[in-house]
Amino acid sequence: KQEVTQIPAALSVPEGENLVLNCSFTDSAIYNLQWFRQDPGKGLTSLLLIQSSQREQTSGRLNASLDKSSGRSTLYIAASQPGDSATYLCAVRNYGQNFVFGPGTRLSVLP
Amino acid sequence: NAGVTQTPKFQVLKTGQSMTLQCAQDMNHEYMSWYRQDPGMGLRLIHYSVGAGITDQGEVPNGYNVSRSTTEDFPLRLLSAAPSQTSVYFCASSPSGGTGELFFGEGSRLTVL
């Protein structure tokens, strides 16, 4: 059974810092990995999608990497801003087509 | 572009009542799914569908029923609401074939008294 974990569970940083969020999964038989952002009381917004054949994806200040063989992905946020404060979740899509989510990392960026 | 639309956004039920959460998508996605999100439990899959006429159970299906008569719609029915079903429910859709991105609705907050 696929299990997805995220470290750290919570993170607090001063504005302007670069930071890394980690996602690990136990079964490398995946189609893709997706990073989401969730603001309090809101739905999930897709940030980046990495296919299993890809190593990384970039969107603005965000960069996500994927090492399928080791079961790891990282989300790098450059020059963090208070508006980046949210919960970040990763999800893998199994060969059975379903998605398995990690518990999320709660990020606070302090002004 | 509407994407994934869920209704209602908020609902309060009494124990034993039944109700249906509606989900519709306009992206012609074959895969649709329902999740519940509870504090400390993360997102858990309730039911999913890979196309019209095809549904299957996820991790926590008990107390819920689904059907998929069209590609666009995937309603979630609570048969006899219980306080344990108090949660935030999310509908999501994706193209089939494995490589597609997952899109979420805004969520439905359900309270069962």
Chai-1 contact restraints between the chains, C-beta under 6 A:
chainA,res_idxA,chainB,res_idxB,connection_type,confidence,min_distance_angstrom,max_distance_angstrom,comment,restraint_id
A,Y31,B,G98,contact,1.0,0.0,6.0,A-B,restraint_1
A,Y31,B,T99,contact,1.0,0.0,6.0,A-B,restraint_2
A,N32,B,T99,contact,1.0,0.0,6.0,A-B,restraint_3
A,G43,B,F104,contact,1.0,0.0,6.0,A-B,restraint_4
A,G43,B,E106,contact,1.0,0.0,6.0,A-B,restraint_5
A,G43,B,G107,contact,1.0,0.0,6.0,A-B,restraint_6
A,L44,B,F104,contact,1.0,0.0,6.0,A-B,restraint_7
A,S46,B,E101,contact,1.0,0.0,6.0,A-B,restraint_8
A,L49,B,E101,contact,1.0,0.0,6.0,A-B,restraint_9
A,Q51,B,T99,contact,1.0,0.0,6.0,A-B,restraint_10
A,F99,B,L102,contact,1.0,0.0,6.0,A-B,restraint_11
A,F101,B,G42,contact,1.0,0.0,6.0,A-B,restraint_12
A,F101,B,L43,contact,1.0,0.0,6.0,A-B,restraint_13
A,P103,B,G42,contact,1.0,0.0,6.0,A-B,restraint_14
